[in-house]
Amino acid sequence: MRAELISFDEAFERLVAAARPLREIDEVDLHRAAGRVLAVDLVSDIDLPPMDNSAMDGYALRVADVPAPGTRLPVSQRIPAGSVGHALQAGTAARIFTGAPLPPGADAVVMQELCEHTGDSVLINHLPRQGEFIRRAGGDIARGRRVLAAGTRLRAQEVALAASVGLPALAVRRRLRVALLSTGSELNQPGQPLPPGGIYNSNRFLLRALLTGLGCEVTDLGIVADELPATRRALREAAEGHDLILTTGGVSVGEEDHVKPAVEAEGELHMWRIAMKPGKPLAHGRVHAAAFIGLPGNPVASFVGFLMLVRPFILASQGVAEVQPDSVRLRADFDWTKPDSRREFLRARMTETGGVELFDNQGSAALNAASWANGLVDIPAGQAVARGEPVRFLPFGGLLS
């Protein structure tokens, strides 16, 4: 008797709950920090900026010394960025440049476009206000403030933020170690002659690239023949030294699908058959100390299953705080008149007019649809869509990073 289908939402929640966040911490320099997950809160030891400074090239002065536009003041000093001026004499102005420390006594900066510098004096053609064009110490980040929270995946801007508060290295979670297995006697390596009945193994390259993009340390264990003893042996070997075993193919109910019984023999299966399309025969369990996720063999089913369920499991294992994908509501530039009983993820592309269109072939083997698309349309189970109605769109930009 077949197991009842598990709803997508339940599968998502169970996978995220089953993820065991990595405990080991690496310290990496900033050059190697992008893509890693911050292990501890980042707290600034300094104010940023560290001192009051000028937001413009111009003239630092006292507001009280400029009672009206057209006031002329002698220029008493010049302060480039990286140098420190002396206290501003009353009734004078200081030539100052962007980022340079404000001299003591100055309480405003007038941009150079509103001034006329002739000889040793400057004509101020503007009535300044207290604090004008001054960046205050700690105005961006105050000493002792939490700058980034643990669980943040570090992008270029977060790495730059760490550098701006003077940190040369960061404590990050170690990389998730993933063993990748492809099952199927019909699979062949690209570049080799294709025998009768054979196909090239695209999933191997698809999944390795996706795993690498999520910052995983990948061990590619190659192709396993459609034999139960070979599959069991491969799973035992994969469990050694890895946090996750990810397989593709062999998780359906055919006579040549050996992954499910191999997992049950070597470990335990927690979940199988999800009410999603494509991607129904997705399985989750454990083999010894390693988590196991089995994806379908059809390329698009494997792709969608990875984005929607494997990705959040990996993020949760890395300690990432937010694992839900980003989404937007867009206008449907299509009709979907025959909804499935399962939740559907359709390969789609945003249009220039702010809508979203579908690829003609939504089959689970049509890999060209995934290349053509720039996201997925999320259709609830049993729901039809009429042209012009709003739909939930999941951009690949968020799902692939």
C-alpha positions in Angstrom: 0.0 0.0 0.0 1.4 3.4 -1.0 2.1 6.0 1.6 -0.2 9.0 1.6 1.2 12.2 0.0 2.7 14.7 2.5 1.7 18.3 1.8 4.4 20.7 0.7 4.1 22.9 3.7 4.3 20.0 6.1 7.4 18.6 4.2 9.0 22.1 4.4 8.4 22.4 8.1 9.6 18.8 8.8 12.8 19.2 6.8 13.7 22.5 8.5 12.9 21.1 11.9 15.1 18.1 11.2 18.1 20.1 10.2 20.9 20.0 12.8 22.8 23.3 12.8 26.5 22.9 12.5 28.4 23.6 15.8 31.9 23.8 14.5 33.2 27.3 13.8 35.9 28.5 11.4 37.7 31.8 11.5 38.2 33.2 8.0 39.7 36.4 6.8 37.5 38.8 5.0 38.7 37.8 1.6 37.2 34.3 2.1 34.1 35.3 4.1 31.6 35.9 1.2 29.0 33.2 1.1 29.7 31.9 4.6 27.3 32.1 7.5 28.1 34.2 10.5 28.4 32.1 13.7 28.2 34.8 16.3 26.8 38.3 16.5 29.1 41.0 15.1 29.4 43.9 17.5 31.3 47.0 16.6 34.2 48.1 18.9 34.3 51.6 17.3 32.0 54.4 16.3 31.4 54.8 12.6 32.3 57.3 11.5 34.9 57.5 14.3 34.8 61.3 14.4 32.6 64.2 13.2 33.6 64.7 9.6 32.6 66.6 6.5 30.0 65.1 4.1 31.1 67.5 1.3 34.1 69.3 -0.2 33.6 72.8 1.1 34.3 75.1 4.0 33.9 74.4 7.7 32.8 77.4 9.7 30.8 78.7 12.7 27.2 79.5 11.8 27.4 82.6 14.0 30.1 84.0 11.7 27.8 84.0 8.7 24.8 86.3 9.5 23.8 86.6 5.9 24.7 85.2 2.4 27.6 87.2 0.9 29.7 87.1 4.1 33.5 86.9 3.4 35.7 84.9 5.8 39.5 84.4 5.8 40.6 80.8 5.2 42.7 79.9 8.2 43.6 76.2 7.4 43.2 73.4 4.8 42.1 69.9 6.0 42.3 67.0 3.5 40.9 63.6 4.3 43.3 61.6 6.4 44.6 64.7 8.3 43.5 66.5 11.4 43.1 70.2 11.6 43.5 72.5 14.6 40.8 74.4 16.5 38.9 76.8 14.2 39.6 80.5 15.0 36.5 82.6 15.4 35.6 84.6 12.3 37.5 82.2 9.9 36.7 79.2 7.7 38.6 76.0 7.0 38.9 74.6 3.5 37.8 71.0 4.1 37.3 67.9 2.0 34.9 64.9 2.1 35.7 62.6 5.0 38.1 65.0 6.7 37.6 65.5 10.5 35.7 68.6 11.5 38.0 71.1 13.3 37.0 71.8 16.9 34.7 74.9 17.0 33.1 74.4 13.5 29.4 73.6 13.5 28.6 73.5 9.8 30.0 72.9 6.4 29.0 74.9 3.3 29.5 73.0 0.0 32.1 74.5 -2.3 29.5 75.1 -5.0 27.9 77.8 -2.8 31.2 79.5 -2.2 33.7 81.7 -4.1 37.4 81.2 -3.0 39.6 84.1 -4.0 43.1 84.5 -2.6 43.2 83.8 1.2 39.4 84.3 1.7 36.1 82.8 0.7 32.7 84.4 0.0 29.9 82.3 1.5 26.8 82.7 -0.7 24.6 80.6 1.6 23.1 81.0 5.1 24.3 77.8 6.9 22.4 75.8 9.5 23.8 74.1 12.6 25.1 70.6 11.6 24.7 71.1 7.9 26.8 68.6 5.9 28.4 67.1 9.0 28.5 63.4 9.5 28.4 62.8 13.3 30.6 60.3 15.1 28.7 57.0 15.5 26.0 58.3 13.2 26.1 55.2 11.0 27.2 52.6 13.7 27.6 53.3 17.4 30.3 51.6 19.5 28.8 48.5 21.1 26.0 48.1 18.6 25.2 44.8 17.0 26.1 45.2 13.3 25.2 41.7 12.0 23.3 38.9 13.7 24.5 35.3 13.9 22.9 33.3 11.1 23.5 36.0 8.5 24.8 34.7 5.1 27.5 37.1 4.2 27.2 38.9 0.9 29.7 41.5 -0.4 28.0 44.3 1.5 28.1 42.5 4.8 31.8 41.7 4.3 32.4 45.4 3.6 30.4 46.3 6.7 32.7 44.1 8.8 35.8 45.8 7.2 34.3 49.2 8.0 34.4 48.5 11.7 37.9 47.2 11.5 37.5 43.5 11.7 40.1 41.5 9.6 38.4 38.1 10.2 35.0 36.6 11.0 33.7 33.6 12.9 31.6 31.5 10.5 30.0 28.1 10.5 32.1 25.5 8.9 30.9 24.4 5.5 28.3 21.7 5.2 29.8 18.5 3.9 27.6 16.9 1.2 28.1 13.6 -0.5 26.5 13.6 -4.0 25.4 10.4 -5.6 23.7 9.8 -9.0 21.8 6.6 -9.4 20.9 4.9 -12.7 22.6 2.4 -15.0 21.5 4.5 -18.0 23.5 7.5 -17.0 26.7 8.5 -18.9 29.3 11.1 -18.4 29.2 14.0 -21.0 32.0 13.7 -23.5 31.6 9.9 -23.7 29.9 8.1 -26.6 26.2 7.6 -25.8 25.2 3.9 -25.9 21.7 2.7 -26.9 19.3 3.5 -24.1 21.7 5.8 -22.4 21.4 9.5 -21.4 23.9 12.1 -20.3 23.9 12.8 -16.5 22.9 16.4 -16.3 21.7 16.2 -12.6 25.2 15.6 -11.4 26.4 19.0 -12.7 23.1 20.7 -11.8 23.2 19.7 -8.2 26.9 20.1 -7.7 26.6 23.7 -9.0 23.6 24.4 -6.7 25.4 23.0 -3.7 28.5 24.9 -4.4 26.4 28.1 -4.7 25.1 27.5 -1.2 28.6 27.3 0.2 28.7 23.5 0.7 31.8 21.3 0.6 30.8 18.7 -2.1 32.2 15.2 -2.5 31.0 13.8 -5.9 30.8 10.1 -5.5 29.8 9.5 -9.1 27.2 7.2 -10.5 25.8 4.1 -8.8 24.3 1.2 -10.8 20.7 0.3 -10.3 21.4 -2.6 -7.9 20.4 -2.8 -4.3 23.7 -4.1 -2.9 25.7 -1.4 -4.8 23.3 1.3 -3.6 23.5 0.2 0.0 27.3 0.1 -0.2 27.4 3.6 -1.7 25.2 5.0 1.0 27.4 3.5 3.8 30.5 5.0 2.2 28.7 8.3 1.7 27.7 8.5 5.3 31.4 8.5 6.4 32.5 12.1 7.1 29.5 13.8 5.6 26.6 15.8 7.1 24.2 15.2 4.2 23.9 12.5 1.5 22.1 13.9 -1.6 21.0 11.5 -4.3 19.2 11.9 -7.6 17.0 9.1 -9.1 15.9 5.8 -7.7 13.4 7.1 -5.2 10.2 6.1 -7.0 8.4 2.7 -6.9 9.8 0.9 -10.0 11.6 -2.4 -9.8 14.9 -0.6 -10.6 14.4 2.1 -7.9 16.7 0.9 -5.1 17.4 4.1 -3.1 14.3 3.9 -0.9 14.8 0.3 0.2 18.6 0.9 0.6 18.0 3.8 2.9 15.5 1.8 5.0 18.1 -1.1 5.2 21.0 1.1 6.2 19.2 3.8 8.2 15.7 5.1 8.4 13.3 6.9 6.1 11.3 9.8 7.7 9.4 11.2 4.7 8.6 10.1 1.2 6.3 11.3 -1.6 5.4 15.0 -1.4 2.2 16.6 -2.8 4.2 18.9 -5.2 4.6 19.0 -8.9 7.2 18.4 -10.1 9.2 16.6 -7.4 6.7 14.1 -5.8 9.1 11.2 -5.2 11.3 13.2 -2.8 12.6 11.3 0.2 14.2 12.3 3.5 15.8 10.2 6.3 19.1 9.4 7.8 21.9 6.9 7.0 24.0 6.5 10.2 25.0 10.0 11.3 24.3 11.6 8.0 21.1 13.2 6.9 19.7 11.8 3.6 17.6 13.5 0.9 16.7 11.7 -2.3 15.6 13.8 -5.3 13.8 12.5 -8.4 15.8 11.6 -11.5 13.9 13.9 -13.9 16.1 17.1 -14.2 13.4 19.7 -13.6 11.9 17.7 -10.7 15.4 17.5 -9.2 15.9 21.2 -9.8 12.6 22.3 -8.3 12.9 19.8 -5.4 16.3 21.2 -4.6 15.2 24.9 -4.6 12.1 24.4 -2.6 13.0 21.7 -0.1 16.8 20.9 -0.1 17.8 24.6 -0.1 15.9 25.4 3.1 17.3 22.3 4.8 20.8 23.3 3.9 20.3 26.8 5.1 18.9 25.7 8.4 21.8 23.3 8.8 24.2 26.2 8.3 22.5 28.2 11.0 20.8 30.7 8.6 18.0 32.4 10.4 15.6 33.0 7.4 15.1 30.1 5.1 11.8 31.1 3.4 12.3 32.2 -0.2 11.6 35.7 -1.4 8.5 36.2 -3.4 6.5 38.9 -5.2 2.9 39.1 -6.5 2.7 39.5 -10.2 0.0 39.6 -12.9 -0.6 36.3 -14.6 -0.1 36.7 -18.4 -1.5 33.1 -18.8 -4.5 30.9 -18.1 -4.0 27.8 -15.9 -7.3 26.0 -16.4 -6.5 22.4 -15.3 -5.0 22.6 -11.8 -3.4 19.6 -10.2 -4.3 18.1 -6.8 -0.7 18.8 -5.8 1.0 22.2 -5.3 2.6 23.2 -8.6 5.8 25.1 -9.3 5.7 26.3 -12.9 8.7 27.5 -14.8 8.0 31.2 -15.6 9.5 34.4 -16.7 8.7 38.1 -15.8 7.6 40.1 -18.7 8.6 43.7 -19.6 5.1 44.9 -18.7 5.2 43.6 -15.1 3.5 40.3 -15.6 4.7 36.7 -15.7 4.5 34.2 -18.5 4.9 30.4 -18.6 7.2 28.2 -20.6 5.1 26.1 -23.0 6.4 22.7 -21.8 6.0 22.2 -18.1 7.1 18.6 -18.2 9.5 17.4 -15.5 12.2 16.4 -18.0 12.2 19.7 -19.9 15.4 21.2 -18.6 15.4 23.9 -21.2 12.4 25.4 -19.3 14.6 26.0 -16.3 17.2 27.8 -18.4 14.5 29.9 -20.1 12.8 30.9 -16.9 13.9 33.4 -14.3 11.7 32.1 -11.5 8.8 29.8 -10.4 5.1 30.5 -10.2 3.7 28.9 -7.0 0.2 27.5 -7.7 -1.7 26.2 -4.6 -3.2 22.7 -5.0 -6.4 22.6 -6.9 -6.3 26.3 -7.9 -7.0 27.5 -11.4 -5.6 30.8 -12.6 -7.2 33.2 -15.0 -5.2 35.7 -17.1 -4.8 39.0 -15.2 -5.1 37.5 -11.7 -2.2 37.9 -9.2 0.1 35.0 -8.7 3.1 34.3 -6.3 6.4 34.5 -8.2 9.7 33.1 -6.7 12.6 34.8 -8.5 15.6 32.5 -9.1 17.8 35.4 -7.9 16.7 34.6 -4.3 16.5 30.9 -4.7 19.9 30.4 -6.2 21.8 32.4 -3.6 
